[in-house]
Amino acid sequence: MCWYTWFMAQLTLYIDDETARKVNEAAAKEGLSRSAWVKTAIARHLQEELDNSRRKRWLATKGAWKDDRTPKEILEDIRSGPPQRERASFD
């Protein structure tokens, strides 16, 4: 028989009574313990921060590609070039 031990970090929070009341209500509404609700809220917040960071980096690329051609002109240039098998070389 093999035993595995799983350790999770513990975090102690000091919050005011009003915030505690809101956490209790939200956890009860979702059928979660306070710990599970706080864990979910933190994970959700961190994911939103990551998504916002990705969005900011993506928006920073706006205008980075300088090309005055229209999309139609770009496609025409691609189609008029050599066939795909001649463009790529895997030598």
N, C-alpha and C positions, 0 to 999 in steps of 0.2 A: 504494500500500500504506500502511496506517495502523498505527502502532505505539502500543500503550498500555503504560504502565508501572504496575505495581501494587506499592505499597509497603505493607509490613506492619510494625507495630511489633515490635521485638525486646525480649525481657525476659530478664534474667539472674537466675537464682535460686541462692541458696546454701542448700543443704539438708544435713542430716546424712546419714551413710552408711546408716542404717536406713531413713530416708524414701526415699532414692535407690533402695535395693534394692526397696522396696515399689512404687515408681513403675515401675521396670524390669520387675518381675514382672507388674504390672497391664497395662502396655502390651503386653508379649509375649502375655499371655493373650488380649487383645482384638485382637491382630494389628496394633497401631499403633506408630508411632514414639513415643519419649518426648515429643517436642514435640506431636504430635497428641493424645496421651493427656492431657497437661497442659492443652492448649487446650480439649479436651472437658470435662475436670473443672472448669475455671474457668467455662466457659459453663453447665454444669449447676448449679454452685453459685449463680451469679448468677441463673439462672432460678428456682431454689428460693427465693432471697431475695425476688425479685419476687413470686412466688406467695404467700409468707408475708405480705408487705406488703399485697397485695390482700386476703388472707384477714382480716388484722387490721382493715383499713378496713371490710370488709364486716361483720365481727362488731361493730364499734363502732356500727353503725347499729341493732343489736338494741335494740328497745324505743323507738326514736326516733319511730315512728308511733304516736301515742296514739289508740286506737280500741277501745272496750270491746265492740264488736259482734263476733259470731261470723262466720266466713267465710260461713256460710249467710245471715246477715242482710245482709251487705255485698252479696252477689250479688242478693238480693231487692231491695235498694235500687237497684242498677244496672238490673235488669230492669224495675222499675216506673217508672223515669225516662223522659225523652223518648227517642225513637229516635236512633240514632247520627247520622243525617244532620242532626238538629236540634241536636245537642250541639256539633258542630264548625262553626266559621265560618271561611271562608277569604276574607273580604271584603278 
